[in-house]
Amino acid sequence: MLKAMLVVTALGGGGDYTAVMPSMEECLDARIVIAEQDPNVKTLCVPMADETAKMQELFGIFMDMIDQIRAGEKEEEETTSFDGYKCDSSVMPGVVIQTHPPRINCDEEFKPDWLNEEPKKKQ
């Protein structure tokens, strides 16, 4: 009984059949061959979306974001440096933290030493 059901189901064409083709041209060629075998069979070629192209596009967007972040960090690093020193507002004025590059407080105003001295009186 089971064998009879399989034969009836297979010959009855109880459903749609699909096949993945490598290209649209090959699908159109296969339609012609199928129509020559049985003109009552209806065929349709539907293009499939390329998943690898979608993934490459998403990966490209992700890499663009990474590049923008890196460019922003580099720009920030360039704007927060002063004569080979890295600006850090948490450092006490006048103190140099010996790291690579050394960190200083760039918020303090630079005054030459002679401005800190008391004026000399004429004798």
DSSP file (Angstrom, degrees, kcal/mol; ACC not computed):
  #  RESIDUE AA STRUCTURE BP1 BP2  ACC     N-H-->O    O-->H-N    N-H-->O    O-->H-N    TCO  KAPPA ALPHA  PHI   PSI    X-CA   Y-CA   Z-CA
    1    1 A M     >        0   0    0      0, 0.0     4,-1.9     0, 0.0     5,-0.1   0.000 360.0 360.0 360.0 -42.1    0.0    0.0    0.0
    2    2 A L  H  >  +     0   0    0      1,-0.2     4,-2.0     2,-0.2     5,-0.2   0.896 360.0  51.9 -63.3 -40.5    2.8    2.4    0.9
    3    3 A K  H  > S+     0   0    0      1,-0.2     4,-2.2     2,-0.2    -1,-0.2   0.891 107.5  52.8 -63.8 -38.5    4.5    1.8   -2.5
    4    4 A A  H  > S+     0   0    0      1,-0.2     4,-2.3     2,-0.2    -1,-0.2   0.890 107.9  50.9 -64.4 -39.3    1.3    2.6   -4.3
    5    5 A M  H  X S+     0   0    0     -4,-1.9     4,-2.5     2,-0.2    -1,-0.2   0.897 109.7  50.3 -65.4 -39.9    1.0    5.9   -2.5
    6    6 A L  H  X S+     0   0    0     -4,-2.0     4,-2.5     2,-0.2    -2,-0.2   0.912 111.6  47.7 -63.9 -42.4    4.5    6.9   -3.4
    7    7 A V  H  X S+     0   0    0     -4,-2.2     4,-2.4     2,-0.2     5,-0.3   0.916 113.6  47.3 -65.9 -42.6    4.0    6.0   -7.0
    8    8 A V  H  X S+     0   0    0     -4,-2.3     4,-2.3     1,-0.2    -2,-0.2   0.909 113.7  48.0 -65.1 -42.1    0.7    8.0   -7.1
    9    9 A T  H  X>S+     0   0    0     -4,-2.5     5,-1.0     2,-0.2     4,-0.7   0.916 113.9  46.6 -65.3 -43.1    2.2   11.0   -5.4
   10   10 A A  H  <5S+     0   0    0     -4,-2.5     3,-0.3     1,-0.2    -2,-0.2   0.902 120.2  37.8 -67.3 -41.7    5.3   11.0   -7.7
   11   11 A L  H  <5S+     0   0    0     -4,-2.4    -1,-0.2     1,-0.2    -2,-0.2   0.770 107.3  65.2 -81.9 -25.9    3.2   10.7  -10.9
   12   12 A G  H  <5S-     0   0    0     -4,-2.3    -1,-0.2    -5,-0.3    -2,-0.2   0.686  94.1-136.4 -72.7 -17.4    0.3   12.9   -9.8
   13   13 A G  T  <5 +     0   0    0     -4,-0.7    -3,-0.1    -3,-0.3    -4,-0.1   0.937  35.3 172.7  62.1  45.3    2.5   16.0   -9.7
   14   14 A G      < +     0   0    0     -5,-1.0     2,-0.3    -6,-0.1    -1,-0.1   0.432  55.7  19.9 -70.2   2.0    0.9   16.9   -6.4
   15   15 A G  S    S-     0   0    0     -6,-0.2     2,-0.3     0, 0.0     0, 0.0  -0.910  86.1 -79.7-155.8-178.4    3.2   19.9   -5.8
   16   16 A D        -     0   0    0     -2,-0.3     2,-0.4     2,-0.0    -2,-0.0  -0.656  35.0-147.8 -90.8 148.7    5.6   22.4   -7.2
   17   17 A Y        -     0   0    0     -2,-0.3     2,-0.4    -4,-0.0     0, 0.0  -0.952  13.2-168.4-117.3 137.1    9.2   21.5   -7.9
   18   18 A T        -     0   0    0     -2,-0.4     2,-0.4     2,-0.0    -2,-0.0  -0.925   6.5-173.6-124.7 151.0   12.1   23.9   -7.6
   19   19 A A        -     0   0    0     -2,-0.4     2,-0.6     2,-0.0    -2,-0.0  -0.994  23.0-130.5-141.9 136.5   15.7   23.8   -8.7
   20   20 A V        -     0   0    0     -2,-0.4    -2,-0.0     2,-0.0     3,-0.0  -0.773  25.9-163.4 -89.1 125.4   18.4   26.3   -8.0
   21   21 A M        -     0   0    0     -2,-0.6     3,-0.0     1,-0.1     6,-0.0  -0.818  24.5-128.7-108.7 148.3   20.3   27.3  -11.1
   22   22 A P  S    S+     0   0    0      0, 0.0     2,-0.3     0, 0.0    -1,-0.1   0.809  88.5   7.9 -66.9 -28.5   23.7   29.0  -11.1
   23   23 A S  S  > S-     0   0    0      1,-0.1     4,-1.5    24,-0.0     5,-0.1  -0.966  70.8-113.6-148.9 164.1   22.5   31.8  -13.5
   24   24 A M  H  > S+     0   0    0     -2,-0.3     4,-2.4     1,-0.2     5,-0.2   0.857 114.8  58.0 -66.7 -35.9   19.4   33.2  -15.1
   25   25 A E  H  > S+     0   0    0      1,-0.2     4,-2.1     2,-0.2    -1,-0.2   0.914 106.2  48.2 -62.0 -43.1   20.7   32.2  -18.5
   26   26 A E  H  > S+     0   0    0      1,-0.2     4,-2.2     2,-0.2    -1,-0.2   0.863 110.2  52.7 -66.3 -35.1   20.9   28.5  -17.5
   27   27 A C  H  X S+     0   0    0     -4,-1.5     4,-2.0     2,-0.2    -2,-0.2   0.925 109.0  48.6 -65.1 -44.5   17.4   28.7  -16.0
   28   28 A L  H  X S+     0   0    0     -4,-2.4     4,-1.3     1,-0.2    -2,-0.2   0.878 111.3  50.4 -64.4 -37.2   16.0   30.1  -19.3
   29   29 A D  H  X S+     0   0    0     -4,-2.1     4,-1.6     1,-0.2    -1,-0.2   0.902 109.2  51.6 -64.9 -40.4   17.8   27.3  -21.3
   30   30 A A  H  X S+     0   0    0     -4,-2.2     4,-2.5     1,-0.2    -2,-0.2   0.844 103.3  59.2 -66.6 -33.8   16.3   24.7  -18.9
   31   31 A R  H  X S+     0   0    0     -4,-2.0     4,-2.6     1,-0.2    -1,-0.2   0.906 104.4  50.4 -59.6 -41.5   12.8   26.1  -19.4
   32   32 A I  H  X S+     0   0    0     -4,-1.3     4,-1.9     2,-0.2    -1,-0.2   0.925 110.5  48.7 -63.7 -44.2   13.1   25.4  -23.1
   33   33 A V  H  X S+     0   0    0     -4,-1.6     4,-1.3     1,-0.2    -2,-0.2   0.911 112.9  47.8 -62.5 -42.7   14.2   21.8  -22.5
   34   34 A I  H  X S+     0   0    0     -4,-2.5     4,-2.4     1,-0.2    -2,-0.2   0.902 110.0  52.3 -65.9 -41.4   11.3   21.2  -20.1
   35   35 A A  H  < S+     0   0    0     -4,-2.6    -1,-0.2     1,-0.2    -2,-0.2   0.840 106.6  53.9 -64.9 -32.9    8.8   22.7  -22.5
   36   36 A E  H  < S+     0   0    0     -4,-1.9    -1,-0.2    -5,-0.2    -2,-0.2   0.845 110.6  47.2 -67.9 -32.9   10.0   20.4  -25.3
   37   37 A Q  H  < S+     0   0    0     -4,-1.3    -2,-0.2     1,-0.3    -1,-0.2   0.917 135.0   2.6 -74.5 -43.9    9.5   17.4  -23.0
   38   38 A D    ><  -     0   0    0     -4,-2.4     3,-1.3    -5,-0.1    -1,-0.3  -0.863  57.8-165.1-147.6 107.6    6.0   18.4  -21.8
   39   39 A P  T 3  S+     0   0    0      0, 0.0    -4,-0.1     0, 0.0    -1,-0.1   0.655  88.8  64.4 -69.8 -13.3    4.2   21.5  -23.2
   40   40 A N  T 3  S+     0   0    0      2,-0.1     2,-0.3    -5,-0.0    -5,-0.1   0.632  80.8  96.4 -82.9 -13.9    1.6   21.4  -20.4
   41   41 A V    <   -     0   0    0     -3,-1.3     2,-0.5    -7,-0.2    -3,-0.1  -0.606  67.7-145.5 -79.6 132.8    4.2   22.0  -17.7
   42   42 A K        -     0   0    0     -2,-0.3     2,-0.3     2,-0.0    -2,-0.1  -0.849  17.7-171.2-100.1 132.6    4.5   25.7  -16.6
   43   43 A T        -     0   0    0     -2,-0.5     2,-0.3   -12,-0.0   -12,-0.0  -0.888   6.9-172.8-123.2 153.9    8.0   26.9  -15.7
   44   44 A L        -     0   0    0     -2,-0.3     2,-0.6     2,-0.0    -2,-0.0  -0.985  14.3-148.0-147.6 132.7    9.1   30.2  -14.1
   45   45 A C        -     0   0    0     -2,-0.3   -21,-0.0   -17,-0.0    -2,-0.0  -0.914  17.9-176.2-103.8 121.7   12.6   31.6  -13.5
   46   46 A V        -     0   0    0     -2,-0.6     2,-0.1   -19,-0.0    -2,-0.0  -0.974  25.1-124.9-119.4 123.0   12.9   33.7  -10.4
   47   47 A P        -     0   0    0      0, 0.0     2,-0.3     0, 0.0   -24,-0.0  -0.415  23.7-140.9 -68.2 140.9   16.2   35.5   -9.6
   48   48 A M        -     0   0    0     -2,-0.1     2,-0.3     1,-0.0   -28,-0.0  -0.760  18.5-110.7-100.3 147.8   17.6   34.8   -6.2
   49   49 A A        -     0   0    0     -2,-0.3     2,-0.8     1,-0.1     3,-0.1  -0.574  31.4-120.5 -75.2 138.4   19.3   37.4   -4.0
   50   50 A D     >  -     0   0    0     -2,-0.3     4,-1.6     1,-0.2     3,-0.2  -0.717  20.9-163.8 -83.8 112.1   23.0   36.8   -3.6
   51   51 A E  H  > S+     0   0    0     -2,-0.8     4,-2.4     1,-0.2     5,-0.2   0.839  87.3  57.2 -66.8 -33.5   23.6   36.3    0.1
   52   52 A T  H  > S+     0   0    0      1,-0.2     4,-2.5     2,-0.2    -1,-0.2   0.881 104.5  52.2 -67.2 -35.2   27.4   36.9   -0.3
   53   53 A A  H  > S+     0   0    0      2,-0.2     4,-2.2     1,-0.2    -1,-0.2   0.905 109.8  49.3 -65.6 -39.7   26.8   40.3   -1.9
   54   54 A K  H  X S+     0   0    0     -4,-1.6     4,-2.5     2,-0.2    -2,-0.2   0.927 112.2  47.9 -63.2 -43.8   24.6   41.3    1.1
   55   55 A M  H  X S+     0   0    0     -4,-2.4     4,-2.8     1,-0.2    -2,-0.2   0.897 111.0  50.8 -65.0 -39.5   27.2   40.1    3.6
   56   56 A Q  H  X S+     0   0    0     -4,-2.5     4,-2.4     2,-0.2    -1,-0.2   0.892 110.2  50.3 -64.8 -38.2   29.9   42.0    1.7
   57   57 A E  H  X S+     0   0    0     -4,-2.2     4,-2.1     2,-0.2    -2,-0.2   0.929 112.7  46.0 -64.8 -45.0   27.8   45.1    1.7
   58   58 A L  H  X S+     0   0    0     -4,-2.5     4,-2.4     1,-0.2    -2,-0.2   0.908 113.1  49.9 -63.5 -41.7   27.2   44.8    5.5
   59   59 A F  H  X S+     0   0    0     -4,-2.8     4,-2.7     1,-0.2    -1,-0.2   0.890 109.1  52.7 -64.5 -38.3   30.8   44.1    6.1
   60   60 A G  H  X S+     0   0    0     -4,-2.4     4,-2.1     2,-0.2    -2,-0.2   0.905 109.5  48.4 -62.4 -41.8   31.8   47.2    4.0
   61   61 A I  H  X S+     0   0    0     -4,-2.1     4,-2.0     2,-0.2    -2,-0.2   0.916 112.0  49.9 -63.5 -42.9   29.5   49.4    6.0
   62   62 A F  H  X S+     0   0    0     -4,-2.4     4,-2.1     1,-0.2    -2,-0.2   0.917 110.5  49.0 -62.1 -44.2   31.0   48.0    9.2
   63   63 A M  H  X S+     0   0    0     -4,-2.7     4,-2.6     1,-0.2    -1,-0.2   0.863 107.8  55.1 -66.3 -34.9   34.5   48.6    8.0
   64   64 A D  H  X S+     0   0    0     -4,-2.1     4,-2.3     2,-0.2    -1,-0.2   0.906 107.8  49.6 -61.8 -41.0   33.6   52.2    7.1
   65   65 A M  H  X S+     0   0    0     -4,-2.0     4,-2.3     2,-0.2    -2,-0.2   0.915 110.7  49.6 -64.4 -41.6   32.3   52.8   10.6
   66   66 A I  H  X S+     0   0    0     -4,-2.1     4,-2.6     1,-0.2    -2,-0.2   0.922 110.7  50.0 -61.9 -43.9   35.6   51.3   12.0
   67   67 A D  H  X S+     0   0    0     -4,-2.6     4,-2.5     1,-0.2    -1,-0.2   0.891 110.4  50.3 -62.5 -39.2   37.6   53.6    9.7
   68   68 A Q  H  X S+     0   0    0     -4,-2.3     4,-2.3     2,-0.2    -1,-0.2   0.900 110.7  49.1 -65.5 -40.3   35.6   56.6   10.9
   69   69 A I  H  X S+     0   0    0     -4,-2.3     4,-2.5     2,-0.2    -2,-0.2   0.933 112.6  47.6 -63.8 -45.3   36.2   55.8   14.5
   70   70 A R  H  X S+     0   0    0     -4,-2.6     4,-2.7     1,-0.2    -2,-0.2   0.907 111.2  50.7 -62.6 -41.6   39.9   55.4   13.9
   71   71 A A  H  X S+     0   0    0     -4,-2.5     4,-2.6     1,-0.2    -1,-0.2   0.908 110.9  49.4 -63.3 -40.5   40.0   58.7   12.0
   72   72 A G  H  X S+     0   0    0     -4,-2.3     4,-2.5     2,-0.2    -2,-0.2   0.901 111.6  48.4 -64.1 -41.2   38.2   60.4   14.9
   73   73 A E  H  X S+     0   0    0     -4,-2.5     4,-2.5     2,-0.2    -2,-0.2   0.909 112.8  47.8 -64.8 -41.4   40.6   58.9   17.4
   74   74 A K  H  X S+     0   0    0     -4,-2.7     4,-2.4     2,-0.2    -2,-0.2   0.911 112.5  48.9 -66.2 -41.0   43.6   60.0   15.3
   75   75 A E  H  X S+     0   0    0     -4,-2.6     4,-2.2     2,-0.2    -2,-0.2   0.912 112.5  48.5 -63.4 -42.1   42.2   63.5   14.9
   76   76 A E  H  X S+     0   0    0     -4,-2.5     4,-1.4     1,-0.2    -2,-0.2   0.902 111.2  50.4 -64.3 -40.6   41.6   63.7   18.7
   77   77 A E  H  < S+     0   0    0     -4,-2.5    -2,-0.2     1,-0.2    -1,-0.2   0.894 111.0  49.0 -64.7 -39.4   45.1   62.5   19.4
   78   78 A E  H >< S+     0   0    0     -4,-2.4     3,-0.9     1,-0.2    -1,-0.2   0.875 112.6  47.2 -68.2 -36.9   46.6   65.1   17.0
   79   79 A T  H 3< S+     0   0    0     -4,-2.2    -1,-0.2     1,-0.2    -2,-0.2   0.711 109.8  54.0 -78.7 -18.1   44.5   67.9   18.6
   80   80 A T  T 3< S+     0   0    0     -4,-1.4     7,-3.9    -5,-0.2     2,-0.3   0.047  91.3  93.1-104.3  26.4   45.4   66.9   22.1
   81   81 A S  E <   -A   86   0A   0     -3,-0.9     2,-0.3     5,-0.2     5,-0.2  -0.889  50.1-170.6-118.0 154.2   49.2   66.9   21.7
   82   82 A F  E >  S-A   85   0A   0      3,-2.8     3,-1.9    -2,-0.3    -3,-0.0  -0.904  70.2 -30.7-146.9 109.0   51.6   69.7   22.3
   83   83 A D  T 3  S-     0   0    0     -2,-0.3     3,-0.1     1,-0.3    -2,-0.0   0.874 128.1 -41.1  48.5  47.3   55.3   69.6   21.3
   84   84 A G  T 3  S+     0   0    0      1,-0.3     2,-0.3    17,-0.1    -1,-0.3   0.454 119.4 111.5  84.5  -0.8   55.5   65.8   21.6
   85   85 A Y  E <   -A   82   0A   0     -3,-1.9    -3,-2.8    16,-0.1     2,-0.5  -0.790  66.1-128.9-104.2 150.0   53.4   65.8   24.9
   86   86 A K  E     -Ab  81 103A   0     16,-3.5    18,-2.2    -2,-0.3     2,-0.3  -0.865  26.3-124.5 -97.4 129.0   49.9   64.4   25.2
   87   87 A C  E     + b   0 104A   0     -7,-3.9     2,-0.3    -2,-0.5    18,-0.2  -0.549  35.1 169.9 -75.7 132.5   47.5   66.8   26.8
   88   88 A D    >   -     0   0    0     16,-2.8     3,-1.5    -2,-0.3    19,-0.1  -0.905  23.9-160.6-145.7 111.8   45.7   65.4   29.9
   89   89 A S  T 3  S+     0   0    0     -2,-0.3    16,-0.1     1,-0.3    -1,-0.1   0.629  89.0  68.2 -71.6 -11.6   43.6   67.7   32.1
   90   90 A S  T 3  S+     0   0    0     14,-0.1     2,-0.3     2,-0.1    -1,-0.3   0.625  80.7  94.2 -81.2 -11.3   43.8   65.3   35.0
   91   91 A V  S <  S-     0   0    0     -3,-1.5     3,-0.1    13,-0.2    -3,-0.1  -0.613  87.5-109.7 -80.7 138.3   47.6   66.0   35.4
   92   92 A M    >   -     0   0    0     -2,-0.3     3,-2.1     1,-0.1    13,-0.3  -0.397  44.3 -92.8 -64.8 141.6   48.5   68.7   37.9
   93   93 A P  T 3  S+     0   0    0      0, 0.0    -1,-0.1     0, 0.0     3,-0.1  -0.293 112.0  20.0 -56.9 136.2   49.8   71.9   36.3
   94   94 A G  T 3  S+     0   0    0      1,-0.3     2,-0.4    11,-0.3    -2,-0.1   0.333  99.8 112.8  88.0  -6.7   53.6   71.9   36.0
   95   95 A V    <   -     0   0    0     -3,-2.1     2,-0.5     2,-0.0    10,-0.5  -0.799  51.5-156.0-101.6 141.1   53.8   68.1   36.4
   96   96 A V        -     0   0    0     -2,-0.4     2,-0.6     8,-0.1     8,-0.2  -0.974   7.7-148.6-115.9 122.5   55.0   65.8   33.5
   97   97 A I  B     -C  103   0A   0      6,-2.8     6,-2.2    -2,-0.5     2,-1.9  -0.815  18.8-133.3 -89.8 120.8   53.9   62.2   33.6
   98   98 A Q        +     0   0    0     -2,-0.6     2,-0.2     4,-0.2    -1,-0.1  -0.528  58.8 122.8 -81.9  81.3   56.7   60.1   32.0
   99   99 A T  S    S-     0   0    0     -2,-1.9     0, 0.0     2,-0.1     0, 0.0  -0.572  74.1 -63.6-117.9-173.2   54.7   57.9   29.7
  100  100 A H  S    S+     0   0    0      1,-0.3   -15,-0.1    -2,-0.2    -2,-0.1  -0.934 135.2  17.1-117.3 109.6   55.0   57.4   25.9
  101  101 A P  S    S-     0   0    0      0, 0.0    -1,-0.3     0, 0.0   -16,-0.1   0.675 112.0-114.5 -75.1 160.0   54.3   60.2   24.9
  102  102 A P        -     0   0    0      0, 0.0   -16,-3.5     0, 0.0     2,-0.4  -0.271  28.8-132.9 -60.2 146.3   54.7   62.1   28.1
  103  103 A R  E     +bC  86  97A   0     -6,-2.2    -6,-2.8   -18,-0.2     2,-0.3  -0.855  30.0 166.7-107.2 137.7   51.5   63.7   29.5
  104  104 A I  E     -b   87   0A   0    -18,-2.2   -16,-2.8    -2,-0.4     2,-0.8  -0.896  43.9 -99.3-137.2 167.8   51.1   67.2   30.7
  105  105 A N    >   -     0   0    0    -10,-0.5     3,-0.5   -13,-0.3   -11,-0.3  -0.831  33.3-177.6 -90.3 109.7   48.3   69.6   31.5
  106  106 A C  T 3  S+     0   0    0     -2,-0.8    -1,-0.1     1,-0.2     4,-0.1   0.528  70.4  77.6 -86.2  -5.8   47.8   71.8   28.4
  107  107 A D  T 3  S+     0   0    0    -19,-0.1    -1,-0.2     2,-0.1     2,-0.1   0.781  75.9  88.8 -73.8 -25.9   45.0   73.8   30.1
  108  108 A E  S <  S-     0   0    0     -3,-0.5     2,-0.3     1,-0.1   -14,-0.0  -0.437  86.9-112.6 -73.4 147.2   47.5   75.8   32.1
  109  109 A E        -     0   0    0     -2,-0.1     2,-0.5     1,-0.1    -1,-0.1  -0.611  28.0-120.8 -80.8 136.2   48.9   78.9   30.5
  110  110 A F        -     0   0    0     -2,-0.3    -1,-0.1    -4,-0.1    -4,-0.0  -0.643  34.1-179.7 -78.7 125.3   52.5   78.8   29.6
  111  111 A K        -     0   0    0     -2,-0.5     5,-0.1     5,-0.0    -2,-0.0  -0.993  27.9-121.5-125.0 129.8   54.5   81.6   31.3
  112  112 A P    >>  -     0   0    0      0, 0.0     3,-1.4     0, 0.0     4,-0.6  -0.316  29.7-112.0 -62.7 154.7   58.2   82.0   30.8
  113  113 A D  H >> S+     0   0    0      1,-0.3     3,-1.1     2,-0.2     4,-0.7   0.828 113.7  63.9 -59.2 -34.5   60.2   81.8   34.0
  114  114 A W  H 34 S+     0   0    0      1,-0.3     3,-0.3     2,-0.2    -1,-0.3   0.756  96.6  58.6 -66.9 -21.2   61.2   85.5   33.9
  115  115 A L  H <4 S+     0   0    0     -3,-1.4    -1,-0.3     1,-0.2    -2,-0.2   0.753 101.4  55.5 -76.6 -22.0   57.5   86.5   34.3
  116  116 A N  H << S+     0   0    0     -3,-1.1    -1,-0.2    -4,-0.6    -2,-0.2   0.656  90.7  93.9 -81.6 -15.6   57.3   84.5   37.6
  117  117 A E  S  < S-     0   0    0     -4,-0.7     3,-0.1    -3,-0.3    -3,-0.0  -0.450  84.6-108.0 -78.8 150.6   60.2   86.5   39.1
  118  118 A E        -     0   0    0     -2,-0.1    -1,-0.1     1,-0.1    -2,-0.1  -0.505  43.5 -98.2 -71.3 143.4   59.6   89.6   41.2
  119  119 A P        -     0   0    0      0, 0.0     2,-0.3     0, 0.0    -1,-0.1  -0.361  38.9-119.3 -63.7 143.0   60.5   92.8   39.5
  120  120 A K        -     0   0    0     -3,-0.1     2,-0.3    -2,-0.0    -3,-0.0  -0.656  22.8-129.9 -86.3 139.0   63.9   94.1   40.5
  121  121 A K        -     0   0    0     -2,-0.3     2,-0.2     1,-0.1    -1,-0.0  -0.633  21.5-115.1 -86.9 144.7   64.1   97.5   42.2
  122  122 A K              0   0    0     -2,-0.3    -1,-0.1     1,-0.1     0, 0.0  -0.560 360.0 360.0 -76.5 142.3   66.5  100.2   40.9
  123  123 A Q              0   0    0     -2,-0.2    -1,-0.1     0, 0.0    -2,-0.0   0.427 360.0 360.0-103.2 360.0   69.2  101.1   43.4
